[in-house]
C-alpha cells in the first residue's frame, strides 16, 4: 500500500522517485496516483509553448524566479524532444535552469517526450497530479517547442502562454493551426531585437481578425519581455495572475478543470481499450493485417473494422 506521507510532507527524494516511476510507467505508479488524487486541485497549471528559438526555457526560468519571489512555490516540467532513432533526450533545461537549484520552494523536472505528439509527454498529466499533491502552488509546463503541434497543452493547463519572438520568419506564425486560439496570454520575447514592435502589431492584428463579434470577458493580452535580463517578466506574472482571477471569478476554472479531466479520461480509456483489443487478437493477426495493408490488399479503414470485429 502506497504511503503518501513523505510526498505530502515535502520529501523531495520521495517525490523524485515517484516521478521516475511515472515516467517509466512502472506498475506501482497508478496506485500512488490514486492515493494522491484527492489531495489535488489546488495548483495553478501554466503551459508555455512556442516555436524553437523563441526563448521558452529562459522565460520559464525568469518566470519561475518571479513567481517564487511572491512567496509561492513553483514546479517546472520541461518536456524535451526524444531522438526518433535512440529514444534519448538531452534534457537541457536542467542546465539552463541551474540558478533555480537549491531553493526548496522550486522543483524542476525534465522529461523526454518519448515520441508523444502535441508537445507533451504521455506522463505529463500524471506528473502534474504528483506535483499538485506535493503542494506546489504554480506548475509550469514547458512543451517540446515543435511550433504548430503544441495545442495539446490547452487540454492540460489552466493558463496557456504562447511565446513568439521577432526574426523567426512569419510574424503571424502563431495564428496558424490553432495556436493563436489556445493563447490566454501572448508573449513577444526577445523584445529588445529589431522588428519586435512589428511582431506585436502583427499579433494584435491577428487577434482583432480572430475575435468573436460578441465582446469576450477575457481579452488576450500581449506582453513584451526580455527573458535574459528579466524585463517585462513582472508584467507577464501579473497577466497570469489576472487570468487566474478571471477564471475563478467567472466560474471558468471549474469548467477548464472538467475539460482537462475529460480529456485525460478519454486518452486513458482509448489506451486501455487498444491494449485490451490487441491482447485479444490471435498471435500474428495484427501483423498479418499490416502485411495486407503494405501489399495494398486492404485499406486502413476496413482493416481497423475487421480487427475490431474479430477481437
N, C-alpha and C positions, 0 to 999 in steps of 0.2 A: 504494500500500500504506500503510495507516494505521500511523503510528509512535506507540506508546503511551508512549514515554519521557517526554514533557513532563507528561502526566497522572500517571503513576506517580511522578514526581519532585516533584509538588506544584505544578505550574504552574496557578494559579487561572484565568488567562485562557484557557488551552487547555481547561480543564475547562468553563468557562462557554460557550465556543464549541461544545463537543460537546453540552452540554445544550440549547443553542439548536437545533442540528441535530436532536437527538432530538425536541424539542417540535414542530418544524416538519416532522417526518417526511421529512427530506431523504435522498436516496438513499445518501449515504455513511455514514449512522448505523449501519445493520446491520453493515457491515464492521468499524467501530470497536468496536462492542459485542461482536462475535465474538472480536476480538483481546483485549479486556479481560476477557471472561467467566472464563477460567481463573484470573484474579487475584482473584476474588470469593469470598464465602462467609465472610468474617470479621466483617462488621459486624453489630451488633445493631439490627434494624429495629423501630422502635417506632411504632405507629399511635395517633393521637389523634383521637377522634371525639366527637360530641355535638351537641346541638341548638344553633341560633344563639342567641347571648346568654349562653352558659354560661361564656365566658371562655377559649376554647381557645387563641387567639393569645397572650394574656397568660400563660397557663400554660406553653405551649411555650417562650416567651421565658424565663420563670423556670427552667424545667426544663433548657433548654439551658445556661444560665449555671451551674446547679448541677452538671450533668454535666461541663462544661468545668472547673469548679473542682477536679475529681478528677484532672485531667491528661489526660483522654480528649478526642479530637477529636470534633466534632459537626457533622453536616449537617442542615439543615432543608429539607424540601419542603413548601411551603404551597400547597395547591390552592384557588384562588378560583373562585367560580361565574362562568360566562360569561353575558353577556346573550343571551337567546334571539333577540333582534332584530338586534343589531350583531355578536355574537360576541366582543365585547370584555369585559375584566375589569378591576376596579380594582387588583388585586394589592396590596391594602392592607397585607399583612403585612410588606412591605419597610419601610413607615413605622413599624409598631408594634414592629419588632424592631431599630430603629436602634442601640440601646445594645449590640448584639452586633457591630456593624460594626467592622472594623479588627483583629479578633482572627484571626490566621492559622489558628487551630485551629477556626474556625467558618465554615461556608459556608451561606448562605441562598439558596434559590431559590424564588421564587413562580411559579406557573404557572396558566394558565386551564384550567378543566375541559373547555372546548370541547364542552359538551353530553354528555360521558360520564356515564353513570349510576353509582350506587353510591358517590358522594362522591369519586371519584378520576378523574384524567385518564388517558387511554389510555397516555400516555408515562411514567406514574409508575414502573412496573416497570423500564423502561429507565434512568430516571434513578437509581434505586436501584443498578442494576448499575454505572453510571459512578462514582457516589459511593463505593460499596463498593471498587471497584478503585483509586480515588484514595486510599484508606487511611483514610477516616473510620470511626471505631470505633462511633459511635452515629448512626443516621439516624432523625430524627423526621419522620413524615408527618402533617401536619395536613389532615384532609379538609374538603370544602366546608362541611359543617355543615348538611345538609338533614334532620337528625333521624333518622327511621327508615329511610332509604335507604342507610345507611352500612356495610352488612355486608360489602361488598367488601374492606374493609380487613383483614378476618380472613384473606383469602387472600394478602395481601401482607406483613403484618407478623409478626414473631415474638412480640411482646408488644403487646396491644391495650389502650389506656386508653379507657374510656368516661366522659365528663365529664357530670356533672349539676350543676345549681345550683338553689337554692331560689327560689321565686317565678316559675317558668316554666310554671306551670299544674299539670299532673298530676304528683304526686310519684313515680309509678311509670311515668313515660313510658319509661324505659329498658327496662322489662320487656316492651315491645311489639315485635312484628315481628322478633324475634330479636336485638335489640340487647343485652339482658342476657346472652344466651348467648355472645356473642363477647367479652365483657369478661374480660380477665385481671386487671385492676385497675380498680375503680370509684373515681371521684374525685368528691367533692362540693366544687366550687369555690365561691368567694364565701361561705365558711363563717362569715363574720362577720355575715351577714344574718339577719334573723328567720326562724324556721322551718327553719334549717339542720339542727338535730337531728332534726326531723320527717322531713326528706328522707333522712337517714342511716337512721333507723328503718324508713322505708318500703322503702328499697333492701335493707336487711338482711332484712326480712320477705319480700321478693320472692325474694332468694337462697335463703332457707330453703325457700320453697314450690317453687322450681325445682330444688332439689338432688336429686342421684341418691340412691336408697336406699342404694347402696353408698358407703362413705366415699371421697372423692376425695383424691388425693395433693396437689393444689393447691387450697386454699380461697381463693376470690377475696376479697382484702381491700378494705375501703372506707377511703379516705384523705381526710381533710378538708383543704382548702387555701384560702389567700387569696393568689392569684397576684400581686396588685398590690404586696404587701409581703413576699412570699416565705414566709409562714407555711405550714408543712406540706409545703413542696416538698422538703426534705431527706428527710422520711418517704416521700414519693412516689418519689424517686430510689432509696431503699433498697428499696421494694417492687418496683421494676422490676429491680433487681439480684438480688433474691431469686427473682423469676420466671425470670430468665435462668439462675441457678444451678440452679433446679429443672429447666428444660428440658435443661440439659447433663447433670445427674446422672441423670435419668430416661430419657435417650435420646430424649425427645420433640423436641429441637431438630432432629435429623436428619429426624424424621417431618414436622415442620412445614415444613422446607425442601423436602422431597419434595412435600408438598401444594402449596406455593407454586409450585414449578416445574411441577407437573402442571396447575395452574390456568392458569399463563401459557402453557404449550404448547397447551392446549385452546383458549384465546382466540385465539392466533395462528393455529392451524390453521383455526379457524372463519372468521376474517377472510380468510385466503388462499383457502380453498375458495369463499367467497362471491364474492371478486373474480374468481376463475377461472371460476366459473359465470356471472357477469354478463358477462364478456368473451366467452364462447362463445355467448351468446344473440344472435339476429339483431337487427339495428337495429330499434328500436321495439317489439320483442316484450314487453319488461318493461313499458314504459309502456302498451302496449295491454292487457296483463293488468290493470294497475292501473285502467284505464278500465272494464274489465268489472266489477271489484270495486265501483267507485263506482256503477255502474249496477245493482248487486246481481244481476248475471248470473252471478257466480262468487264463491264464498266463499274466504277466505284459505287454508284448508287445502288444498283441491283446486287452487287457483292455484299454491301452492308445489310441489305434487306434479307438476303439468303442466310447470312451468318446469324442475324438476329432470330430468324425463324427456326434455324437448325440447332440453336444452342439449347 
